[in-house]
């Protein structure tokens, strides 16, 4: 067990007190489901009508640890998840854990995970001890992902110490809002830093319908151009395309935690139907009936197949399964 003050990260401490130590029925169920990558998870998938699930090491992953420990633990995690893939090849695929604290080692581990373990990309749980991927010292990871033609999934994290204060004081630091504030900002930092100009084929995946950013596309385009043209910030440089162009061409959006028809339909309308794919926010929001609710959306059969299956197959390079993806 971790001591409450062991991480020096108030966001993680908040999560740990709840999910790690909480004794409510929900917290216990989340812990049990999180640790099971075998029969119980498959039973949950069957109950929800989900054929395949992408496994990934969730927040904070290995990013709270020192670099040496994080590198070793990421490799161990990838080896373990690959065992689950070999046991259940028709039910599971997975993303590799990597340690951004050691960018070159992270790039090397991603290559090993993809070429040897057959994992489908990488997951990075947003900031790493308050540092973000717009810093070029991390770009070896992007270079590796582009060369391997695999996506990077940016999973939310609680805001870092410098950001979390007002949110934590009001109970808003986690999934209710803090995740979106922190992870949405991360996507903007990546775009504004020119990552996609440097790596134009790189693809990223964001959950929760892009943490609300599709709603902001018009304003992001307008204000980015205005602030670049007036040279308000030295750090804000011109980009080859509009912010919304990168959001439509370099980013995929899952519905995890956002099983809400109006938001899904709007997101599809502004980023493209080929960029939005179904995902359940398992095990945090295990709601089997949401699959049926999503199937009732006013989509054609072809659009439903893309939403539930082929968009996921495209970004994660999955073999056809013939039904829902989760």
MOMOTA-V920187 format. One record per backbone hydrogen bond with DSSP energy under -0.5 kcal/mol. NH is the residue of the N-H (numbers start at 0). CO is the residue of the C=O. If there is no record, write none. Layout:
# MOMOTA-V920187
nh;co
NH;CO
NH;CO
This chain:
# MOMOTA-V920187
nh;co
5;2
12;8
13;9
14;10
15;11
16;12
17;13
18;14
19;14
19;15
20;15
21;17
27;23
28;24
29;25
30;26
31;27
32;28
33;29
34;30
35;31
36;34
41;37
42;38
43;39
44;40
45;41
46;42
47;43
48;44
48;45
49;44
50;48
50;323
51;323
52;90
54;52
54;92
57;55
60;57
62;59
64;61
69;65
70;66
71;67
72;68
73;69
74;70
75;71
76;72
77;73
78;74
79;75
80;76
81;77
82;78
82;79
83;79
84;80
85;81
86;82
87;83
90;87
91;87
92;52
94;54
95;120
97;122
99;97
101;98
102;99
105;101
106;102
107;103
108;104
109;105
110;106
111;107
112;108
113;109
114;110
115;111
116;111
118;112
119;93
121;150
122;95
123;152
125;123
127;130
128;126
130;127
134;131
137;134
138;135
140;137
141;137
142;138
143;139
144;140
145;141
146;142
147;143
148;144
148;145
149;144
150;119
151;202
152;121
152;150
153;151
153;204
154;123
154;152
158;172
162;159
163;159
164;160
167;163
168;164
169;165
169;166
170;167
171;166
176;173
177;171
178;173
180;176
181;177
182;178
183;179
184;180
185;181
186;182
187;183
188;184
189;185
190;186
191;187
192;188
193;190
194;189
197;193
198;194
201;198
203;249
204;151
205;251
206;153
208;253
209;206
210;206
210;207
211;207
211;208
212;209
213;208
214;211
215;211
215;212
216;213
219;215
220;216
221;217
222;218
223;219
224;220
225;221
226;222
227;223
228;224
229;225
230;227
231;226
232;226
235;232
236;191
236;234
244;241
245;241
246;242
247;243
248;244
249;245
251;203
252;274
253;205
254;276
257;254
259;257
263;259
264;260
265;261
266;262
267;263
268;264
269;265
269;266
270;266
271;266
271;267
274;271
275;272
276;252
277;306
279;325
281;279
284;280
285;282
286;284
289;286
290;287
291;287
292;288
293;289
294;290
295;291
296;293
298;296
303;299
304;300
305;301
306;302
307;303
308;304
309;304
310;305
312;308
313;309
314;310
315;311
316;312
317;312
324;307
325;51
